[in-house]
Amino acid sequence: MAYLTRAVSSLTIKPTMTLRNDATSGATVGPIALNPADKTYTPTSSPPGSEYAADDVTLVGSSWTIDLTDLTDIEGIAVDGSGLKVQEIRVQADSDNTAAITVAGGDADPYELFGAGGSVPVPPGGVIVMRFEDALDDILTGTGAGESDIKFSGTIGDKFSYEIIMG
């Protein structure tokens, strides 16, 4: 069975720019301080990262819901996030999609990534990566009383990929 021993996430943009006011000198500048350091998750890091799940999805209806207590890892082994928190999520929409993929809490047992009733659209070709740093609630089980579902909505046939680190 695969389990997460280490994951490194990078959110860096590394531009190189030629200064407009001094184009003849060839002077360049590097990135500003907005780029956070790479994040390494392990079962003992703070925040921890002990479970990982990912999938490529083609919508066969107008939405698709994942249950964070019933996922599959890259070996096809069950992953149960009960009692853990989502530490980071990455969603990438296919560039050929006809509309945005909207990420939100599920209908029955919503895991509210973006606050109560909140959602984030990922446009065709777009990517979102969000780090939560232990700020979200624990993943809870129990139909109607749990917090475990994330819903992805879009147009039938649209595609997206997701990765989730929990700990």
N, C-alpha and C positions, 0 to 999 in steps of 0.2 A: 504494500500500500504506500502510495506517495503521500508525504506530508511536507509542509513548508518548513524548510530549514533556514532559508535566507532569500529575500527578494530585495532588489535595489530599484528604486523608482527615481527617475530624473525628470524634472520639470523645467529644464533650462532652455532658454533661447540664446543663441550665441551669434549675434550680428557682428559684422565688420563693416564699418562705414567710412567713406571718404568725406572729410569735412567740406561743406559747400563754400565756406568763406576762404578756404585755402587749398583749392583743388590742385594748384600747381605743385604744392609741396609733397603731395601724396600722403599727408598725415592721416592716420586712421585712429579710430577710437573703438574700444571694446564694449562689452555689455555693462549696463548699469547694475545697481545692487538689488534689483527686483527678483533676480533669480535665486530661489532657495537652494540650499545644499541638497545633494542627492539624499534620499531617505532609504535607510536599510531597515528592513523588518526581519526579525527573528522571533521565535517563541518567547525569548526573554528580553527583547528590546522594549523601549518605552516610547510610543505605544507598541504593544506586541503585534506580531503577525504570525499566526500559527496555521491558518487555512487559506487556500487559494483555489479559486474556481474561475473558469473561462469558457467561453463558447462562441461559435459563429452561428448566427440565427438568420433564417429567412422567414419573414412573417407569412403565415398561412391564413391569418385572420387579421383584424385591425389592431390586435394587441397580443402580447405574449407576457406572461407573468412568471417570474422565478420565485421559488420559496427558498429563502436562505438556510432553512433547516433541511433541505432536500436537494442538494446540488451534486454535481459530479466533477471529480478532478480530471486531470489530463490522462489518467490511466483508466478512467471509467469507474473509479471507486467512489462510493457515496461520501459526501462532505456534509456534515451537520454543523451549522454555525450557532446552534442554540447556546445562549449565554455569552456569546462573543459580540463584538461590535464591528461594523464595517469601518475599516481604517482608510481604505482608498478604493475608488472605483474609476475605471476607464471605460468609456463607451466610444466606439468609432462607427460612424454611419458610412455606408458604401456611397461612393461618389455618383453612382448611377441611380440612386433612390429618387423618387418623384417628390418626396416631402421629407420634413424633419422626422426623426425618431424622438419621441418625447419620453423622458424618464421621470417616473413618479412613484409614489407609494402605491401598492396594489389595492384592489377593491376590498377584499375580505379582511385581511390582516396587514394593513399598510406599514411598511418600514419607511418612515419619513426621512429620506436623505436630505431633503431641502425644506424642512419645516412642514407643519400641518397643511396639507393640500398643495404644497409646492411642487413644481416640476421644472425641468430644464429641457428645452428642445436642442437636439443635435442635428444641424443641417446636413444635407447631402455632402459627403466628403469631410464633414467636421468631426472633431474629436473633443471630448471633455475628459479631464482628469481632475479628480477632487480628492484631496486629503482631508480627513476629518479629525485626526489626532485625538482619538478617544472621546470626541465630543458627542457622538450619537448614543442613543439608547442601546441597551443590550438587545440582541435578537431573541424574541420570546416566541413560544409555541402556544398553540391553542386556538382553534378556529373561532373567529369573532372576538377573541381577547388577546390575540398575539400581535406581535410586530415582526413580521418575517417576509412579507411579499414586496417585490419591486416589479412594477409594470412598465413595459416598453410598448408604446403605441406608435402606429404609423399607417402606411398603406400596404395592402396585401402585395406580397412579392418583394418588398423592400428588405434590405439586408443590413445587419450590423454585427459588431463583435463587442463582447464585454469581458473585462477582467475585474475580479474583486479580491481584495485582501481583507481577511477578517482576523481579529485577535482580541 
